[in-house]
Amino acid sequence: MLSARVVSSSFSSYSSAVHFERFTELFSTRGEIVPLDEALALIGHFADPSIDPIMVLGELDRLASTISATNAVDFMAELFGPSGFTGNTVEYDDPNNSILQNVIARRLGIPITLCALAIEVGRRVDIDIVGIGMPGHFLCRTAAQRDVSFFDPFHSPRPLTADQCKSLYENLTQIDNWSAEFLEPSSSRLMVIRVLSNLKSIYRRRSDVANLRWVMRLRSVIPEISASESAEFAQLVRRSN
């Protein structure tokens, strides 16, 4: 009979294998739309194998049940106002800021994960928000083309105009090369890739090989980046064995 510890370890390995297969399935076709909440929840499982992605989705459901707003401006004020979620300006490079379950638990995140939170909680209450992959930062906006409002939940829940987004970009980058294309919507697929890129950079700077391995493994199954990532992942495995 297996000891409880061995059974637990075996179950964890089986669970991770199932979740890796699911992540691979989500990204199997280049350009295919992926469910942002599930993909980020799966990433969270590999950061902490004790976390069941279903529980993370349940936390999003719970958050949505607390929302009373019926429009985007009020919704963002409710989710990111006083006592709500906010940007981690003290420890921006903390990997917890990129792990959805930890963002929810700590009510702290970076621009892209806070926008992901807005998108997925908003979707659950019929308020459509889309991500905006502005270079150097990440924003979100209302999905409807009329009465567009932009948001930067990392700094404030207040709505922004396109001109204010331009000023934000120039202040952050100190570069005078603004293009209206910077405010085009970013797909959920690209958002997940960007989250994994953030984690890859953080773990590499920290020489955290154990965490870098699972990040690279997930990246290696994404067709858009798999060629270079697969080779890099193989080198990482060889160095760490």
N, C-alpha and C positions, 0 to 999 in steps of 0.2 A: 504493500500500500504506500502511495506517495505521501510524503509529509505535506502539511498544509502550506509550508513555504514553497515547496517544489510545485505543488498544484497551482498556487497563486502565480508563480513565475511562468509556468506553462500556459496558464490562461492569458496572462498579459501578452506573451509572445503571439499566441493565437489571435488575440484581439487586435494587436498591432498589424498582424499580417492581413486581417480582414479589412482594416481601415486603410492600409496602404493600397490594397487592391481596389478599394472604392475610390481613393484619390486618383489612382491611375486611370480608372474608368472615367471619372469626371473630365480628365484632361486628355483623353485618348485621341480626340479629333481636333486638329489645329483650328483655332478660331471659334470653337463651339462655346456657347454660353454656359457658364457654370453657376450653380447656386452659391452665392457669396457666403451666406451664413454657414452652409455645410462645409465648404472648403476651408474656411477659417477655423471652424470647430475641429476639423480633422487635423489641421496644423497644430492646434492646441493639444490634441491627444499625443502627438509625437514629442511635444515639449514636455508633457507630463502624462505618461501612459496610464496613470490612475484615473484620468479624466475621460469620461464617456462623452463623445460628441453629442449624443442625444440630450445629455444634461445641459450642455451649453445652449443648444437650440431651445430647450425649455426655459432657460434664463432669459433669452430674448423674448419668448412668449410672455413671461412674467413681467418684464419691463413694459412691454406693449400694453398689458392689462392695466398699468398705472397711468397711461396717457389719456388725457381728456381733450387735448387740442384737436381741432378739426381742419387746421390749415398749417402750411409749412412754417410760417413765421412763429406762430404760437407754439408749434411742436418743438422747434429748435430751442425756443426760450425755456420750454418745460424740461427738455432733456439736458440742456447745457447751461441752464441758468444757475443761480445760487443754490448750493447743495447738490447740484447735478454733476455730470461728467465734465472734466476739464483737461487741458493739456498738461503733461508733465514737463514743466519748464526747468525743473531742478535736475532730474535724471533722464534727459531725453533719450540717451542711448541704453537705458535699461531694457533688456529684451522683453520684460513683462509688458512693456508698452505695445508690443506687436503680437501678443498672445491674447486672443479674444476673451477667454474666460478670466484672465487676470485683469484685463481692462475693465470688465464688468465688476469684478470683485473689489478692485481698488478705486474705481471711478476715475482712472487716469489713463491717458493714452497719448499717442502721437497723431498728427493730422489724419493719416490714412485710416487708422483703426477707429478713430472717433467718427470719421465720415462713414465708414462701414457700419458702425453702430447705428448712425442716423438712417442709413439706407434700409437696414434690415428691420429695425424697430418701426420705421415709417411704413415700410411695406406691409407690416402686420396690422397697421391701423389705417390703411388706404391713403397714405400720404406719400406720394412718389418723389423720391430723392435720388439723384444720380451723382456719381463721383466725377470729379474734375482733376485730372492729373497734371496740374500746372507745374512746370519745372521748378524744382527747389522747394515745393510745398504741395499740399494736397487740400483741395476744397471740395465742396459739393454744391448742388443747386437744385431748384425745383425742376421736375422733369418736363412739365408743360412748357411749350415755347412762348406762350403769352405770360406776361407778368413774371418774368424770370427773376428770381432772387438767388444770389450766391451766398454761401456761408463758409466761415472759417471757424469751426467749433473748437479748434485748438486754442484760439485766442478769445473768442466771444461768440455768443449765440446770435448776435445782431446780424441782420441781412446786409449784404454788400451789393453795390452796383458793379458793373463791368469795369468802370473807371477806377473804382476803389480796389478791385482785384489787380489791376495794372499797377497802381501805386504800391500795393503790398509786394508784388513781384519785384519791382524796381528797388524797394527798400531792403528786401531780403537778399537779392542777388547783386545789387549795385551794377547791374548790366542794363544798357539801353538797347534792347533788341526785342521789345514786346511784339507779340503777334496775337491776333484774335484767336488763332488756333490753340493757344494755350488754355482756352476756356472750353474746349470741346470735351464732351463726355468721355469718360474712361470706362471700358467694359469691366465687368466683375472679374473676368479672366486676367486682365492686365493688373487689376488691383491685387489679386492673389500673388501674381508674379512679383509685384513690387514689395509686398509684405515679406516674401521669402528672400528677396534681394536685401532688404533691411536686416533681416536676421543673419543672413550670410555675412554681411559686412561687420555686424556687431560681434559675432562669434569668431570671425577671423581676427579681428583686432584684439580680442581677448585670448587668442590661441586656445579656444575652447573646442578641442577636436571632437569630443563626444557629441556635442550639440551641432557642430558644423556638419557632422556626418549625416544626421537625419535630414537636415535642411537640404544638403546637396543631393541626397537620395530622392527627396520629393521633387526637386528642381529637375533632376535627370529624366523624369518621366513626362515632362511638359514638352510637346513637340517643338514649340517655338525656340526653345533654348536647350533642347536635349543633347544636341551634337557636342557642343563645347562642355556642357555640364557633365555629361557621361564620362568624358575623358578626364576631366578634373576630379570627379568623384572617384574614379578608379585609382588615380594617383594618391588621393587622400587615404583610401583604404589600404593601399600598399605601404604608405608611410606609417600608418598607425597600427599595423599588424606586427 
